[in-house]
Amino acid sequence: MQRFTGHTEPWGSFVDVRINAAEVLRKQLKRAKRGAVILSSVTDPYQPAEVRYRMTRKCLAVLELFKLPVNILTKSPLVVRDLDIISRLDEVSVGLTITSDDDDVRKIFEPAAPPVSARIEALKKLHIAGIETYVFIGPVLPMNPENLAGEIGPYADRILVDTMNYRAKTVHLYRQYNLDQWLNGDYLSVIQSRLKKSFKDINIEFCGS
């Protein structure tokens, strides 16, 4: 993707803001077929730049006008800022990506992401506000599965699980921090089975391998 941007900075160190995104969206929706909208399947809709530019908030306001089903997935507690709009959407679900219960693990694999506790608190606020919520545990990072289930279970309507897709790019981290067992497919299968059982025990819908 970087070769299409014109940037020379390292990938991940820059962001281009499409400040007319809401206007473009409004025009496109006038002729688009009705369907569900997800924010976002590739990039996070609540990046740090959203604090200043409020593009996701503006796009949500447009989606509200067209009464489309909306699915939001983010790692950021900033999503709570937009509860006023989200709560007015006819059909909406909000997911928080939470990959571990251990913030030390988060610092290793997701150093720029919000703390685990902040994401769980955002999930709680959304749930209390009556929003349909889910948690995406993807990729599964080193964790205590029963503890994670206990922390997020009270505030999630369903759980989605996925494994590490680019393991070759992160294997050095596992080895540097003596987490080699988490590279073992059989071990990961056991962890996912424990996750599944934990959520089944508290009657939470679980989708995963």
C-alpha positions in Angstrom: 0.0 0.0 0.0 2.8 2.5 0.8 3.9 2.7 -2.8 0.5 4.2 -3.7 0.7 7.0 -1.1 3.7 9.1 -2.2 5.0 9.0 1.4 8.6 8.2 2.2 8.0 7.8 5.9 7.9 4.3 7.4 4.5 2.6 7.1 2.3 3.3 10.1 4.0 6.7 10.9 1.6 8.8 8.8 -2.0 9.2 8.0 -3.8 11.1 5.2 -7.1 12.6 6.3 -9.8 12.7 3.7 -11.5 15.8 5.1 -14.4 15.6 2.6 -15.2 12.0 3.5 -18.7 12.7 5.0 -19.7 14.8 2.0 -18.6 12.0 -0.4 -20.4 9.4 1.6 -23.6 11.4 1.5 -23.5 11.6 -2.3 -22.6 7.9 -2.6 -25.4 6.7 -0.3 -28.0 8.6 -2.4 -27.5 6.0 -5.2 -26.3 3.0 -3.2 -28.2 -0.2 -2.6 -29.3 -0.7 1.0 -26.8 -2.7 3.0 -24.9 -2.9 6.3 -21.9 -0.6 6.8 -18.8 -1.6 8.8 -16.4 0.9 10.4 -13.9 -0.4 9.7 -12.7 -3.8 8.5 -9.1 -2.8 7.7 -8.2 0.4 9.6 -9.4 1.7 12.9 -12.2 4.3 12.6 -11.0 5.9 15.9 -7.3 6.6 15.2 -5.7 9.4 17.3 -6.3 11.8 14.4 -10.1 11.4 14.9 -9.8 13.5 18.1 -9.0 16.5 15.9 -10.8 15.8 12.6 -13.9 14.0 13.8 -14.3 12.3 10.4 -15.8 9.1 11.8 -18.3 11.2 13.8 -19.4 13.1 10.7 -19.8 9.9 8.8 -21.9 8.4 11.5 -24.2 11.4 11.3 -24.6 10.8 7.6 -25.3 7.1 8.2 -28.0 8.1 10.7 -29.8 10.1 8.1 -29.9 7.1 5.7 -31.0 4.7 8.5 -28.5 2.0 7.6 -27.3 -0.8 9.8 -23.9 0.0 11.2 -21.2 -2.2 12.7 -18.3 -0.4 14.4 -15.1 -2.2 15.3 -12.3 -0.4 17.1 -9.5 -0.6 19.7 -10.2 2.9 21.0 -12.3 4.1 23.9 -12.8 7.2 21.9 -15.9 5.5 20.4 -17.8 6.4 23.6 -17.5 10.0 22.6 -20.1 9.3 19.9 -22.6 7.5 22.0 -25.1 10.3 21.3 -25.2 9.4 17.6 -24.6 5.7 18.0 -27.6 5.4 20.4 -29.9 7.0 17.7 -28.9 4.6 14.9 -31.8 2.2 14.0 -29.5 -0.9 13.9 -26.0 -0.8 15.4 -23.4 -3.0 17.1 -20.1 -1.9 18.5 -17.1 -4.2 18.9 -13.9 -3.6 20.9 -10.8 -5.5 19.8 -9.3 -7.0 23.0 -6.5 -9.5 22.4 -5.3 -10.3 25.9 -6.2 -9.6 29.5 -2.5 -8.7 30.2 -1.5 -5.1 29.6 2.2 -6.1 29.6 1.4 -8.3 26.6 -0.4 -5.4 25.0 2.7 -3.3 25.4 4.8 -5.9 23.5 2.5 -6.6 20.6 0.3 -3.4 20.5 2.5 -0.7 22.0 0.5 2.2 20.4 -2.9 0.8 21.2 -5.0 1.9 24.2 -4.6 0.0 27.5 -6.7 -3.2 28.0 -8.5 -1.6 30.9 -9.5 1.4 28.9 -11.1 -0.8 26.2 -13.0 -2.9 28.7 -14.3 0.3 30.4 -15.5 1.5 27.0 -17.2 -1.8 26.4 -18.9 -1.5 29.7 -20.2 2.0 29.0 -21.6 0.9 25.6 -23.3 -2.0 27.2 -24.8 0.1 30.0 -26.1 2.5 27.3 -28.0 -0.4 25.7 -25.8 -0.8 22.7 -25.3 -4.3 21.2 -21.7 -5.1 21.9 -19.1 -7.7 21.0 -15.4 -8.4 21.5 -13.0 -9.4 18.7 -10.2 -11.5 20.2 -8.0 -11.3 17.2 -5.3 -12.3 17.1 -5.3 -14.4 20.2 -2.3 -13.2 22.2 -0.8 -14.6 25.4 -3.5 -14.5 28.1 -5.3 -16.1 30.9 -8.5 -17.1 29.0 -10.7 -17.6 32.0 -9.7 -14.2 33.4 -10.3 -12.5 30.1 -13.7 -14.1 29.8 -14.5 -12.9 33.3 -13.5 -9.3 32.6 -15.4 -8.9 29.3 -18.2 -11.4 29.6 -20.5 -9.2 31.6 -20.4 -6.5 28.9 -20.4 -8.5 25.6 -23.3 -10.0 23.7 -21.0 -12.1 21.5 -17.3 -13.0 21.0 -15.4 -13.4 17.8 -12.0 -15.1 17.8 -9.1 -15.3 15.3 -5.5 -16.4 15.4 -2.3 -14.6 14.3 -2.3 -14.3 10.5 1.3 -12.9 10.2 3.1 -15.0 12.7 6.4 -14.8 10.8 6.5 -11.0 11.4 6.0 -11.4 15.1 7.9 -14.6 16.0 10.9 -12.6 17.2 8.7 -11.0 19.9 7.4 -14.3 21.1 11.0 -15.6 21.4 12.4 -12.4 22.9 9.9 -12.5 25.8 10.0 -16.3 26.3 6.5 -16.8 24.9 7.5 -19.6 22.5 4.7 -21.9 23.6 2.2 -19.5 22.1 3.7 -20.3 18.6 2.5 -23.9 19.1 -0.7 -24.7 17.2 -1.7 -27.4 19.7 -1.2 -25.0 22.6 -3.3 -22.4 20.9 -6.1 -24.9 20.2 -6.2 -25.6 24.0 -6.4 -21.9 24.7 -9.2 -21.4 22.3 -11.1 -24.4 23.8 -10.7 -22.8 27.2 -12.0 -19.5 25.9 -15.0 -21.2 24.3 -15.8 -23.1 27.4 -15.5 -20.0 29.6 -17.9 -18.0 27.4 -20.3 -21.0 27.1 -20.4 -21.2 30.9 -21.6 -17.6 31.1 -24.0 -18.0 28.1 -22.2 -15.7 25.7 -22.3 -16.4 21.9 -18.8 -17.6 20.8 -17.7 -17.6 17.1 -14.3 -19.0 16.4 -12.4 -22.1 15.3 
